[in-house]
Amino acid sequence: MKQLATQRAEAQPEVRPGIFWTLDNTWVLTQRSLRHITRNVDQLLSTFLMPVMFLLLFRYVFGGAINTGGTSYVNFLVAGILVQTAAFGANTTTISVLVDLQRGIVDRFRALPMASSALLTAHVFADLVRNTISAVIMLAASFLVGFRPTATWTEWLLVFGLLLIFTFAISWVSAILGMVVKSLEAAQWVGFMVLMPLTFGSSAFVPTDSMPIVLRVFAENQPITKVIEAMRAWMVGTPIGNNGWLALAWCVGIIVVAMPVATWMFRRRT
C-alpha cells in the first residue's frame, strides 16, 4: 500500500503557486514578443530611426527660432523627445494585442493552463525593453548634436526610473486601445490621435509661457508635461518644483486604473 501511494504521488504533477505560473507564463510570452520585434524590419526601423529623426528635425529646423531662456534648445529638447518616443512607441502594444486577438492565437492560449493576464503583461514588458533601447539610442545621438547634461548618477537613475514607469503606464492604456479598435489600420492611428495632442500640447518642444492661456493651462497640468519637466530638471538643472511627485502620481494613477481595466476587457474578449 505504501508503494502504491508513493507511485500515485510521483505520478501527480507538481502543484506550484499561482504567482509562479503567472511569472513563468509572462516571461515565456515576453520572449515571444521580443522575437517578433527582432524579426520585424518595420519595428526595428521605428525603434532605431524615429527618435533620432525627431531629434534632428527639432534640433536643426526649429531650434534657432525658439527661445528657451537660459537653457540651450538642445538641452531643453531632449527630455521632450525621450517622453515622446516612449509615448509613441507604446502604440506597438495596441497593434500587437489586436493582431493576437484577430489571428486566433489567443484561442490557442485558452486551451493551455496559463495565466489569463500573461499575454497582456508580456506585451507591456516587451514595450519596456523596446523603449529602453530607443531611449539609449536617442540619448547617444543627442550627445552628438550638442546635448550637455549636468545630471549626477542618482539623477540619471531617477530619469530612467520615471521613464520606465511612464512607459509602463502608457503601454497599459495602449493595451486597452488594442481591444477597442476593430482593424489594423485603426490600431496604427488611434494611439497617435490620443497621444499627439498630449505630446505637442505640452512643454516637450516649446516653453508653455509662449502658449495662449487656455492651451497653457492645459499644457501645464497634464501628465506628459509633468514627466517632461521632472526629467528636464534632473538632466539639465531646470527648476523642478513639485513636478517629480506629480509625475509619479500621474503614472501610478494611470497604472492603477488602466491595468485592471485592460485585464477585465481581455477576459471579456476571450
Kinemage of the C-alpha trace (Angstrom):
@kinemage 1
@onewidth
@group {chain A} dominant
@subgroup {mainchain}
@vectorlist {calphas} color= white
{ca met a 1} P 0.000 0.000 0.000
{ca lys a 2} L 2.800 2.391 0.804
{ca gln a 3} L 4.422 1.619 -2.527
{ca leu a 4} L 1.154 2.275 -4.390
{ca ala a 5} L 0.664 5.582 -2.571
{ca thr a 6} L 4.223 6.615 -3.442
{ca gln a 7} L 3.682 5.789 -7.117
{ca arg a 8} L 0.483 7.830 -7.219
{ca ala a 9} L 2.184 10.810 -5.573
{ca glu a 10} L 5.019 10.667 -8.088
{ca ala a 11} L 2.578 10.428 -10.999
{ca gln a 12} L 0.752 13.594 -9.966
{ca pro a 13} L 2.127 16.866 -11.431
{ca glu a 14} L 3.814 19.247 -9.082
{ca val a 15} L 1.431 21.914 -7.836
{ca arg a 16} L 3.074 25.310 -7.962
{ca pro a 17} L 1.841 28.621 -6.595
{ca gly a 18} L -0.267 30.779 -8.908
{ca ile a 19} L 2.233 33.613 -8.822
{ca phe a 20} L 4.967 31.278 -10.062
{ca trp a 21} L 2.897 30.218 -13.057
{ca thr a 22} L 1.944 33.810 -13.846
{ca leu a 23} L 5.567 34.958 -13.829
{ca asp a 24} L 6.704 31.940 -15.815
{ca asn a 25} L 3.973 32.421 -18.444
{ca thr a 26} L 4.712 36.130 -18.675
{ca trp a 27} L 8.428 35.501 -19.183
{ca val a 28} L 7.826 32.975 -21.985
{ca leu a 29} L 5.374 35.274 -23.779
{ca thr a 30} L 7.663 38.277 -23.325
{ca gln a 31} L 10.384 36.348 -25.154
{ca arg a 32} L 7.854 35.662 -27.904
{ca ser a 33} L 7.025 39.378 -28.229
{ca leu a 34} L 10.710 40.338 -28.308
{ca arg a 35} L 11.385 37.815 -31.074
{ca his a 36} L 8.603 39.414 -33.095
{ca ile a 37} L 10.348 42.776 -32.736
{ca thr a 38} L 13.739 41.494 -33.897
{ca arg a 39} L 12.190 39.776 -36.916
{ca asn a 40} L 10.061 42.749 -37.947
{ca val a 41} L 12.056 45.252 -40.003
{ca asp a 42} L 9.415 47.971 -39.633
{ca gln a 43} L 9.548 47.798 -35.841
{ca leu a 44} L 13.342 47.832 -35.848
{ca leu a 45} L 13.373 50.946 -38.027
{ca ser a 46} L 10.852 52.717 -35.806
{ca thr a 47} L 12.846 51.718 -32.721
{ca phe a 48} L 16.175 52.983 -34.029
{ca leu a 49} L 15.409 55.745 -36.534
{ca met a 50} L 12.242 57.556 -35.435
{ca pro a 51} L 13.642 59.041 -32.187
{ca val a 52} L 16.786 60.233 -33.964
{ca met a 53} L 14.744 61.709 -36.821
{ca phe a 54} L 12.582 63.746 -34.436
{ca leu a 55} L 15.671 64.862 -32.538
{ca leu a 56} L 17.407 66.119 -35.680
{ca leu a 57} L 14.226 67.724 -37.016
{ca phe a 58} L 13.527 69.811 -33.932
{ca arg a 59} L 17.186 70.468 -33.164
{ca tyr a 60} L 18.094 71.940 -36.534
{ca val a 61} L 14.798 73.071 -38.093
{ca phe a 62} L 13.060 74.680 -35.118
{ca gly a 63} L 15.889 75.135 -32.637
{ca gly a 64} L 17.031 78.510 -33.894
{ca ala a 65} L 13.552 80.024 -33.732
{ca ile a 66} L 12.524 79.025 -30.191
{ca asn a 67} L 13.606 80.977 -27.119
{ca thr a 68} L 14.125 78.731 -24.090
{ca gly a 69} L 15.649 81.319 -21.777
{ca gly a 70} L 18.928 80.403 -20.148
{ca thr a 71} L 18.815 76.790 -21.338
{ca ser a 72} L 20.088 75.868 -24.799
{ca tyr a 73} L 17.388 74.464 -27.053
{ca val a 74} L 19.025 71.051 -27.419
{ca asn a 75} L 19.221 70.698 -23.625
{ca phe a 76} L 15.581 71.779 -23.408
{ca leu a 77} L 14.540 69.384 -26.164
{ca val a 78} L 15.977 66.026 -25.124
{ca ala a 79} L 13.551 65.327 -22.257
{ca gly a 80} L 10.616 66.009 -24.566
{ca ile a 81} L 11.945 63.667 -27.255
{ca leu a 82} L 12.509 60.936 -24.652
{ca val a 83} L 8.923 61.125 -23.436
{ca gln a 84} L 7.530 61.421 -26.971
{ca thr a 85} L 9.489 58.317 -28.010
{ca ala a 86} L 8.082 56.334 -25.095
{ca ala a 87} L 4.529 57.530 -25.738
{ca phe a 88} L 4.511 56.838 -29.470
{ca gly a 89} L 6.455 53.599 -29.039
{ca ala a 90} L 3.688 52.247 -26.816
{ca asn a 91} L 1.426 52.181 -29.884
{ca thr a 92} L 3.130 48.892 -30.764
{ca thr a 93} L 1.268 47.332 -27.839
{ca thr a 94} L -2.028 48.371 -29.424
{ca ile a 95} L -1.099 46.674 -32.679
{ca ser a 96} L 0.294 43.540 -31.011
{ca val a 97} L -2.791 42.990 -28.854
{ca leu a 98} L -5.127 43.453 -31.832
{ca val a 99} L -3.116 41.086 -34.033
{ca asp a 100} L -3.157 38.360 -31.358
{ca leu a 101} L -6.916 38.726 -30.941
{ca gln a 102} L -7.641 38.625 -34.670
{ca arg a 103} L -5.303 35.821 -35.709
{ca gly a 104} L -6.633 33.275 -33.243
{ca ile a 105} L -3.511 32.836 -31.129
{ca val a 106} L -5.493 33.812 -28.032
{ca asp a 107} L -7.916 30.948 -28.672
{ca arg a 108} L -4.968 28.553 -28.667
{ca phe a 109} L -3.677 30.002 -25.414
{ca arg a 110} L -7.096 29.496 -23.807
{ca ala a 111} L -6.660 25.745 -24.211
{ca leu a 112} L -3.461 25.865 -22.171
{ca pro a 113} L -3.138 26.040 -18.353
{ca met a 114} L -1.767 29.579 -18.328
{ca ala a 115} L -2.500 32.844 -16.561
{ca ser a 116} L -5.063 34.902 -18.458
{ca ser a 117} L -3.185 38.153 -17.820
{ca ala a 118} L 0.193 36.839 -19.015
{ca leu a 119} L -0.269 37.804 -22.671
{ca leu a 120} L -1.090 41.453 -21.959
{ca thr a 121} L 1.668 41.763 -19.378
{ca ala a 122} L 4.168 40.230 -21.810
{ca his a 123} L 3.327 42.809 -24.481
{ca val a 124} L 3.794 45.587 -21.928
{ca phe a 125} L 7.162 44.231 -20.748
{ca ala a 126} L 8.351 43.869 -24.354
{ca asp a 127} L 7.364 47.508 -24.837
{ca leu a 128} L 9.555 48.451 -21.870
{ca val a 129} L 12.555 46.727 -23.467
{ca arg a 130} L 11.927 48.310 -26.861
{ca asn a 131} L 11.531 51.807 -25.429
{ca thr a 132} L 14.649 51.414 -23.298
{ca ile a 133} L 16.643 50.625 -26.438
{ca ser a 134} L 15.096 53.624 -28.229
{ca ala a 135} L 15.942 55.904 -25.295
{ca val a 136} L 19.589 54.788 -25.215
{ca ile a 137} L 19.963 55.292 -28.976
{ca met a 138} L 18.318 58.712 -28.847
{ca leu a 139} L 20.491 59.838 -25.937
{ca ala a 140} L 23.622 58.696 -27.749
{ca ala a 141} L 22.586 60.725 -30.791
{ca ser a 142} L 21.753 63.744 -28.641
{ca phe a 143} L 25.345 63.957 -27.366
{ca leu a 144} L 26.490 64.194 -30.990
{ca val a 145} L 24.253 67.220 -31.646
{ca gly a 146} L 25.296 69.193 -28.563
{ca phe a 147} L 23.346 67.852 -25.602
{ca arg a 148} L 25.300 68.567 -22.409
{ca pro a 149} L 23.538 67.276 -19.267
{ca thr a 150} L 24.576 68.102 -15.725
{ca ala a 151} L 22.884 65.083 -14.101
{ca thr a 152} L 24.558 63.003 -11.418
{ca trp a 153} L 24.351 59.209 -11.391
{ca thr a 154} L 21.442 59.409 -8.955
{ca glu a 155} L 19.591 61.818 -11.209
{ca trp a 156} L 20.147 59.570 -14.240
{ca leu a 157} L 18.615 56.708 -12.266
{ca leu a 158} L 15.628 58.911 -11.498
{ca val a 159} L 15.287 59.811 -15.185
{ca phe a 160} L 15.286 56.210 -16.356
{ca gly a 161} L 13.110 55.072 -13.470
{ca leu a 162} L 10.442 57.646 -14.294
{ca leu a 163} L 10.718 56.850 -17.997
{ca leu a 164} L 10.077 53.151 -17.321
{ca ile a 165} L 7.106 53.891 -15.057
{ca phe a 166} L 5.678 56.269 -17.667
{ca thr a 167} L 6.161 53.682 -20.435
{ca phe a 168} L 4.522 51.015 -18.277
{ca ala a 169} L 1.506 53.275 -17.706
{ca ile a 170} L 1.074 54.285 -21.353
{ca ser a 171} L 1.503 50.687 -22.518
{ca trp a 172} L -1.475 49.574 -20.426
{ca val a 173} L -3.558 52.351 -21.977
{ca ser a 174} L -2.380 51.144 -25.392
{ca ala a 175} L -3.432 47.597 -24.489
{ca ile a 176} L -6.950 48.921 -23.834
{ca leu a 177} L -6.954 50.625 -27.235
{ca gly a 178} L -5.879 47.353 -28.842
{ca met a 179} L -9.071 45.742 -27.558
{ca val a 180} L -11.295 48.652 -28.576
{ca val a 181} L -10.271 49.057 -32.221
{ca lys a 182} L -11.526 46.650 -34.876
{ca ser a 183} L -8.889 46.857 -37.612
{ca leu a 184} L -5.138 47.065 -38.013
{ca glu a 185} L -5.480 50.406 -39.799
{ca ala a 186} L -7.348 51.861 -36.826
{ca ala a 187} L -4.754 50.458 -34.429
{ca gln a 188} L -1.999 52.258 -36.328
{ca trp a 189} L -3.544 55.714 -35.975
{ca val a 190} L -5.711 55.637 -32.852
{ca gly a 191} L -2.744 55.845 -30.500
{ca phe a 192} L -1.370 58.854 -32.332
{ca met a 193} L -4.775 60.541 -32.201
{ca val a 194} L -4.779 60.160 -28.418
{ca leu a 195} L -1.119 60.975 -27.764
{ca met a 196} L -0.423 63.654 -30.374
{ca pro a 197} L -2.405 66.410 -28.570
{ca leu a 198} L -0.777 65.430 -25.264
{ca thr a 199} L 2.803 65.466 -26.573
{ca phe a 200} L 2.576 68.574 -28.733
{ca gly a 201} L 0.286 70.336 -26.266
{ca ser a 202} L 2.967 70.106 -23.579
{ca ser a 203} L 6.341 71.588 -22.721
{ca ala a 204} L 8.131 68.998 -24.862
{ca phe a 205} L 9.196 71.347 -27.670
{ca val a 206} L 8.401 74.897 -26.551
{ca pro a 207} L 8.043 76.646 -23.171
{ca thr a 208} L 4.438 76.845 -22.046
{ca asp a 209} L 4.854 80.599 -21.426
{ca ser a 210} L 4.504 81.219 -25.167
{ca met a 211} L 1.123 79.454 -25.442
{ca pro a 212} L -2.358 81.014 -25.396
{ca ile a 213} L -3.871 80.998 -21.927
{ca val a 214} L -6.311 78.106 -22.438
{ca leu a 215} L -3.682 75.888 -24.046
{ca arg a 216} L -1.146 76.932 -21.435
{ca val a 217} L -3.418 75.858 -18.547
{ca phe a 218} L -3.978 72.509 -20.234
{ca ala a 219} L -0.285 72.002 -21.043
{ca glu a 220} L 0.939 72.837 -17.570
{ca asn a 221} L -1.469 70.471 -15.814
{ca gln a 222} L -1.389 67.341 -17.944
{ca pro a 223} L 0.729 64.252 -17.152
{ca ile a 224} L 3.187 64.399 -20.052
{ca thr a 225} L 4.307 67.901 -19.109
{ca lys a 226} L 4.885 66.818 -15.505
{ca val a 227} L 7.023 63.869 -16.638
{ca ile a 228} L 8.999 66.040 -19.068
{ca glu a 229} L 9.626 68.811 -16.548
{ca ala a 230} L 10.840 66.327 -13.933
{ca met a 231} L 13.251 64.671 -16.376
{ca arg a 232} L 14.457 68.018 -17.682
{ca ala a 233} L 15.174 69.230 -14.163
{ca trp a 234} L 17.186 66.116 -13.335
{ca met a 235} L 19.142 66.180 -16.606
{ca val a 236} L 19.969 69.874 -17.067
{ca gly a 237} L 19.157 71.515 -13.735
{ca thr a 238} L 15.990 73.474 -14.513
{ca pro a 239} L 13.665 74.145 -11.544
{ca ile a 240} L 11.742 71.009 -10.623
{ca gly a 241} L 9.183 72.357 -8.164
{ca asn a 242} L 6.641 69.633 -7.394
{ca asn a 243} L 6.838 68.099 -10.883
{ca gly a 244} L 8.670 64.991 -9.699
{ca trp a 245} L 5.967 63.943 -7.261
{ca leu a 246} L 3.147 64.928 -9.600
{ca ala a 247} L 4.715 62.978 -12.485
{ca leu a 248} L 4.953 59.876 -10.309
{ca ala a 249} L 1.397 60.353 -9.053
{ca trp a 250} L 0.055 60.634 -12.607
{ca cys a 251} L 1.887 57.491 -13.731
{ca val a 252} L 0.819 55.431 -10.736
{ca gly a 253} L -2.763 56.662 -11.102
{ca ile a 254} L -2.869 55.640 -14.762
{ca ile a 255} L -1.460 52.192 -13.918
{ca val a 256} L -3.937 51.666 -11.068
{ca val a 257} L -6.849 52.420 -13.408
{ca ala a 258} L -5.644 51.059 -16.766
{ca met a 259} L -4.112 47.759 -15.639
{ca pro a 260} L -7.260 46.195 -14.090
{ca val a 261} L -9.458 47.660 -16.845
{ca ala a 262} L -7.256 46.133 -19.557
{ca thr a 263} L -7.235 42.758 -17.768
{ca trp a 264} L -11.019 42.815 -17.348
{ca met a 265} L -11.583 43.743 -21.000
{ca phe a 266} L -9.202 40.991 -22.144
{ca arg a 267} L -11.066 38.376 -20.133
{ca arg a 268} L -14.369 39.535 -21.605
{ca arg a 269} L -12.993 39.391 -25.146
{ca thr a 270} L -11.522 35.923 -24.644
